[in-house]
Amino acid sequence: MADVVIWHNPNCGSSRTALQLLRDRGVDADVVQYLKTPPARAELERVVGLLPTPPADLVRKDKRFGELGLDAAAYQSPAEVVDLLVEHPELMQRPVVIQGERAVIARPPSTLDDWL
C-alpha cells in the first residue's frame, strides 16, 4: 500500500492532472475512484479533520448541488459535510490527496506543488 492516496474521478480534468503530477514526481499513490468506492463515514470524518481548509470546501456547489435544492449555508460544519457526502459522494470536490496525517483538495492541481 502506498503512503499517498488520491480520491480520484477519471472524468475530471483537474483530477487527471493531479494524478499525472503525482506520477511525474515519482509518487506512488493508491488511486481510489470515490464514485465507485465511496469512502466510509469514518474515513470522511478523518479526512475532513485533516484538511487545512474549511470543511465546506470539500463540497462541490455545482449543477448537481442545485438540482438537489441544497443550500450551501446548511453544509458548513464537519458533521454536515460528512452527512452530505455519505449520501451524495458525487458532490465531493476532487481530487483529494491524503498522506498520513495531512490532506489537501488538489484543485487546482498546482496546489500539490507546495504540498508535496
C-alpha positions as CSV (number, residue, x, y, z in Angstrom):
1,M,0.0,0.0,0.0
2,A,1.3,3.5,-0.9
3,D,1.6,6.2,1.7
4,V,-0.3,8.6,-0.6
5,V,-4.0,8.1,-1.5
6,I,-5.8,10.1,-4.2
7,W,-9.6,10.2,-4.2
8,H,-9.9,10.4,-8.0
9,N,-12.6,10.9,-10.6
10,P,-11.2,9.9,-14.0
11,N,-13.8,12.1,-15.8
12,C,-12.4,15.3,-14.1
13,G,-9.6,17.1,-15.8
14,S,-8.2,18.5,-12.5
15,S,-8.2,15.0,-11.0
16,R,-6.4,13.6,-14.0
17,T,-3.9,16.4,-14.0
18,A,-3.2,15.9,-10.2
19,L,-2.8,12.2,-10.7
20,Q,-0.3,12.8,-13.5
21,L,1.6,15.3,-11.4
22,L,1.9,12.8,-8.6
23,R,3.2,10.2,-11.1
24,D,5.6,12.7,-12.7
25,R,7.1,13.3,-9.3
26,G,7.5,9.6,-8.7
27,V,4.9,9.5,-6.0
28,D,3.4,6.0,-5.6
29,A,-0.3,6.7,-4.9
30,D,-3.2,4.4,-4.3
31,V,-6.0,5.6,-6.6
32,V,-9.5,5.4,-5.2
33,Q,-12.3,6.2,-7.6
34,Y,-14.5,7.6,-4.9
35,L,-17.7,7.4,-7.1
36,K,-17.2,3.6,-7.5
37,T,-15.9,3.1,-3.9
38,P,-17.1,6.0,-1.7
39,P,-15.2,6.5,1.5
40,A,-16.8,5.3,4.6
41,R,-18.2,7.8,7.1
42,A,-15.2,7.3,9.5
43,E,-12.7,7.9,6.7
44,L,-14.6,11.0,5.6
45,E,-14.6,12.3,9.1
46,R,-10.8,11.7,9.4
47,V,-10.0,13.5,6.2
48,V,-12.3,16.4,6.9
49,G,-10.3,16.9,10.1
50,L,-7.0,16.8,8.2
51,L,-7.9,19.4,5.6
52,P,-6.3,22.8,6.1
53,T,-9.3,24.5,4.6
54,P,-12.9,24.8,6.0
55,P,-15.0,21.6,5.7
56,A,-17.4,23.3,3.3
57,D,-14.6,23.5,0.7
58,L,-14.9,19.7,0.3
59,V,-18.5,20.2,-1.2
60,R,-18.9,21.0,-4.9
61,K,-21.6,23.6,-5.3
62,D,-22.3,22.7,-8.9
63,K,-25.2,21.9,-11.1
64,R,-26.0,18.7,-9.1
65,F,-25.9,20.6,-5.8
66,G,-28.5,22.9,-7.3
67,E,-30.6,20.1,-8.7
68,L,-30.9,18.7,-5.2
69,G,-32.2,22.0,-4.0
70,L,-29.4,22.3,-1.4
71,D,-28.4,25.5,0.4
72,A,-24.6,26.0,0.9
73,A,-25.2,27.6,4.3
74,A,-26.5,24.2,5.6
75,Y,-23.2,22.4,4.9
76,Q,-20.5,24.2,6.9
77,S,-19.6,22.0,9.9
78,P,-17.6,18.8,9.6
79,A,-20.7,16.7,10.6
80,E,-22.9,18.4,8.0
81,V,-20.3,18.0,5.2
82,V,-19.8,14.3,6.1
83,D,-23.5,13.6,6.3
84,L,-24.0,15.2,2.8
85,L,-21.0,13.3,1.2
86,V,-22.0,10.0,2.6
87,E,-25.4,10.4,0.9
88,H,-24.1,12.2,-2.2
89,P,-20.5,11.3,-2.9
90,E,-20.8,12.9,-6.3
91,L,-20.7,16.3,-4.5
92,M,-17.2,15.8,-3.3
93,Q,-14.7,18.3,-4.5
94,R,-11.9,16.5,-6.3
95,P,-9.2,15.4,-6.2
96,V,-8.4,14.9,-2.6
97,V,-4.8,13.8,-1.8
98,I,-4.1,12.2,1.6
99,Q,-0.7,11.4,3.1
100,G,-0.5,10.2,6.7
101,E,-2.0,13.0,8.9
102,R,-2.5,15.6,6.2
103,A,-4.8,16.0,3.3
104,V,-5.4,18.6,0.6
105,I,-8.1,19.3,-2.0
106,A,-5.8,19.5,-5.1
107,R,-7.9,22.0,-7.0
108,P,-6.2,23.5,-8.8
109,P,-3.7,20.6,-9.2
110,S,-0.8,23.2,-8.7
111,T,-1.8,23.1,-5.0
112,L,0.2,19.9,-4.9
113,D,3.4,21.8,-5.8
114,D,3.8,23.3,-2.3
115,W,2.0,20.3,-0.6
116,L,4.5,17.8,-1.8
